[in-house]
Amino acid sequence: MMQKTFDFFIPYNRFMNEQGKLEQALPEWSRDQERLIEAYETMVLIRNFDQKVVALQRTGKMGTYPSILGQEAIGVAVGQTMRKDDVLIPYYRDLPAQYLRGVRLVETLLYWGGDERGSQYQHCPEDFPNCVPISTQMCHAAGVATAFKIRGEKRAAVVTCGDGATSKGDFLESLNVAGVWQLPMVIVVNNNQWAISTPRKVQSAGQTIAQKAIGAGIEGIQVDGNDYFAISDAVQHALEKAHAGKGATLIEAISYRLGDHTTADDATRYRSKEDLKAGWEKEPIQRLRHYLLSQNLWSESQEKELQNKSTKIIETAVSDYLNTPPEPPESMFDHLFADMPAPLIEQRIDVKSLAGPGGTQQGSH
């Protein structure tokens, strides 16, 4: 006789639809009007900044850059909800979370401009720098969470990735150890439907990405990643669990990548105009704006003021970036090892001598 040994359920949650109208009652924390305004203002600032960075890259003043267009709600929810002593282990599309954690916009510009000083955060020094290799940050997060558990600290490691990263061994192995060791770890997957040119439908045969948590013995949740309330509530739930020693959570946030994968990509080669149009109809900023307007928490005059304020903030960051003197060429050796191996010491000396007096060269970012 065949017996059923296990059955699972993956919940999906959202609070408001594409028009910003509520589908269910909001959680208690949403009564904090200042938090809602901060969330909206941050999304708008980051979108404007995102457009500026793309423009800098197109004019040769920035390296390859991954746009966050259409995915702002996920990072804002993560950044607002984390406690100061938690640690963020981000992938390369986490600018909103990093900004709210204290990463300055000029540091972001320096990083994508190829300057290692952009990873030396002044205000959140324990947060990890951007991880560009796919899914390797998952292993780092498991290590951080393990350290917290060994020390008995009520802190959480929050790690993010895209849908493509969930097919990597690093992802599955990290989930497994998080389940076995009951680690204080929160995994947020930005399912933006594309892993460069690979669509979600051929990325995984699973009905959801969240169900990958089942095999690891941890909780899996799927939410509308364009709904600020839904993703915030899921992250808050996961962090409360982690801080209480109740293990890890995998959150799959459904979003849509409205831009190219990076500035080195051309999404028109593999994505239809119809899909892109549908994605714009679901984007998070317009949705939250509609809600705030309906609650008399926002106005057109506030919108104009926000746009002006954002422009000034961005112009200041860009000016600081462009006017930052470049590091000397030999600095490329300084961020690789705690104790530099002898061959690299010799190479560093050679590079410094070739660079001229003082070990510096004229140049710009």
N, C-alpha and C positions, 0 to 999 in steps of 0.2 A: 504494500500500500504506500503510495507516495504522500509524503507529508510536507506541508509548507513550513520551512524553517525560519523564514524572515520576510517581512513585508516593509516597504518604506514609502515615505511620503515627503515630497519636496514642496514646502509652502511658497506661494508667490504673493507678494504684497505691493500695493500702491495705494496712495491716499487721494491723489488728484489726477484727473485726466489731462489730455493734451490742451484743453482750454482753461486749465487752472481751476476747474470746478471739483469740489470734494465728492468722493465716492464713498467715504466712510469718515467717522469722527476722527479728528486728529489726536495724537498723543498729548499727554499733559505738558511735556516740555515745550511744545509748539506755542504756548502762551507767552513765551519770552519774545516780545516784539523786537527787542534789540538784536537778538540772535538772528531773527528772520531778515531784518534789514541788513545786517552784516553779511549774511549769506548772499543776498542779492547783489549788494555792492561789490563784493569780492568776485562774484561770477562776471559781472560787467567789466570790472577792472582787468581781470585776467584775460577775458576775450579781447579787449582792446590791446592789451600788452602782447598777446599771442599774434595778432595781426601785425603789430609793429615789428616783432622779431622776424616774422616771415619776410617783411619788407627789407629789413637789414640784411637778411641772407641773400635776397635777390639782388642787392646792390653791393655784394662782396664784403660786407662788414660783419658777417656772422657765419659760423659753420653750419653744417647740416642740423636741422631743427625739427622735432616732432610736434606738430600742432595738437592742441587740446580742444579744438573747435567742436562744440556739441557735447563735450564730456565734463563740463565744469562742475556739475552738481555732485559728482562722485567725490572729487578731490575736496570740495568745500565741506561736504558732510564729514569726511574723514578728519580733515584739519580742525574743524570746530569741535568734534566730539572727543578726540583724544585728550588725555590728561597731559600736563606738561612733562611729567616724568616717564611717560610712555616713550617708546622709540619707534620712529617711522623708518621702514626699509622700503624705499620707493623704486618703482621702475621709471622709465623715462617720460611718462605722461602724467606726472603728479604735481605739476606746478601749483594748482590751487591749494592742495594740502600743505605743500612745502611753504608757501607764502603765509598761510595762517599759522604755521608752526614757528615762523620767524625768519625764514630764508628771505633775504632782501632781493629785490628784483635785479639789482646790479650784480649780485652773486650768480643769479641765474644766467644773466647775459655773459658774464665772465666764463662760466662753465661751458656754455654752448659756443663761446668764442675760442675755446681751446685753452683756457687758463685754469690751472689747477687750484688757484686761489678761490675759484667759484665753488669749490667743494668744502672749503673751510668756513663753515657757518659760524657767524658770531653769536647768534641768539639761540641756536639749538644744536650745540656741538656734538651731542650723542646721536643725533639722527644720521642715517647713512646717506652717502651721496647717491646720485642717480645711478641706476644699474642699466646699462645698455645691453649686455649679453642676456639672452632670453632665459628667464626663470632661475638663474643662479642666485638671485637675491632670496629665493625661497629657503635655500640652505642657510644663508646668513641669518634669516629671521628665526629659523628653528634653533640656531645656536644662541641667539640673543634671548629667546624665550626660555631655553634651557638654563642659561645663566640666572635669569630672574627666579626660576623655580628653585635652583640649588641654593641661592642666597636667601630664599624666603621673602623676596620682595613682591609686593602687590602691584606689579607693573605689567604692561602688555607690549608685545612686539606686534606691530601692525605692518603687514606686507601687502603690496599690491602687484598686480600683473595684468596682462591682457589675455584674451581668450586663447591665443596661440600658445602661450606659455603653459597652459594646462595640459598640453600634449607631451611635455618634456618630462624626462625621468626625474629631474630635480624637483619638479612640482609634486609628483606623486610620492616620491620618497620622503619629502618634507612633510606632506600630509600624513603619511604613515607614522612617522616618528612623533608628530604632534598628537596623534590619537593614542599611541601606545604610552607615551609619557605624560599625557594630559597637560600639554604645554599651554601657557597663557599667550595664545597666538591668534590673531585675527587676520584672515586672508580675504582680501577684497579683489575680486576678478572683474575688471572692466571689460565686459563682453560687448565690444563695439562693432561686432559682426565681421571684422576683417583682421587677419594676420598678414600684413602687407597686402598681397593680392589674393590670399586664400580665404574664401568665405567661410563663415561659421558652419554652414551645412555640410561641408566636406572636411571640417576640422575634427569633428568628433561625431560618432554615431549615437552618442547618448542624447536623450531627449532634452536634458539640461546639463550644464556644466556643474551646477551645484550638487548633483547626485554623485559626483566623484568623491564627495566627502563620506558617503556611506561606506565605501570600502575601507576607509581609514578609521571608521568608528567615531566620527565627529559630526556635528550638526551642519547641515547644508541648507542655505536659504537663497531664494531667488527674489529679486526685487526689480521694480522699474527704476533703472538708474538715471532716468530723466526726471524723476520725481524726488525733489529735494527732501521731502518729508519721509518718504519710504526708505531711501538709502541712509538717512540720518538715524532713523529709528532702528534699522538693522544693525548699524555700527554700534550704536549705544547699547543695544541688547548684547552684542558680542563682547564688547569691552567690559560690561558689568559681569558677565560670566568669567572672563579671563581674570579680572581683578579679584574675583571671589574664589579662584582656584578650581573652576568648573570646566576647564579645558578650552579647546580651540573651536573656532567657527569659520566656515567658508561661506562668503557672501558673493553671489553672482549678481552683478548689477548690469541690467540690460540697457545699453546705450546705442549710439550710432556715431561712427567716425565721419564727420561732415567734411573733413579736409583730406588731404593726401596722407599717406602713412608718415612720411617725412618730406622735407623740401627736396629730397632726392627722388621722389616718387611722382608718378602721374596717374592718379586714380581713374581718370577718364578712359584709360586703356582697358579697364576690367570692370568698371562699375557703371550701371545704367543711370540715365538721367531720372528715370522714374523712381528708382531706389533712393537716389539722393533727395529728390523732392519729398518723398515720404519721410525721410529722416529729418528734414528741416521742419516738418509739421509736428514733430515730437520733441524738439529741442528744449532744454531745461530752463533757459533764461526767460523766454517768452512765457512759459508755463507759470513760473514763480511770479513774474511781473503781473500777470492776469490775476493771480490770487491776491497779491498785495493790494492791487487797485480795488478789487472787490471788497476788501476789508478796510478800505480807507487808510491803509498803512503806507501808501505811496502816491505820488502825484507827478504830473508832467513837469512842474517846476523843480521837484527833487531830482527827476531824471536828467534835466538839463544841467543842474548843479553837479550831479555825479559825473556826467560826461566831461565837464570842464575840469573837475578835480582829477579824474583819471588821466586826462591828457597831461596835466602838470606833473603828476607822479611819474608817469612813463617817460616824459621828456627829461626829467631830472635823472632817472635811472640810466637812460641811454647816454646822456651827457657824461655821467660819472664813468660809465663803461668805456666810452670812446676816448676819454681823457686819462684813463688808467695806464700808466707806463707799463710796457710789456716786461715780463720777467726775462732775465738773461737766458740764452739757449741752454746753458748747463743745468738749469733748474729742472729740465726734463728727467734728470736722474734722481731728484731729491724726494720723490713721493712713491718710490717703488719698494724699498726695503727699510726695516727698522735699523739694520746694520748693513751698510752698503758693501757688497762683495768686492774684492780687490780688482777684478777686471773692469768693473763699472767705475771704480775710483779712478783708474787710469784713463778710461774713456772720458770721464768728466773733465779731467785735467786737460786732455787734448782738445775737447770742444771749447773749453774756456779760453785756451790759448789762441784758437782759431777765431774766436769771437772778437778779439781785439782788446784794447785797454779796458780794464775793469770787468771784463767778461760780459759785456753787453753789446747789443747790435741795435741799430736804428730799425724801427718797424712799427707796425700797428696791429691791432687785433684782427 
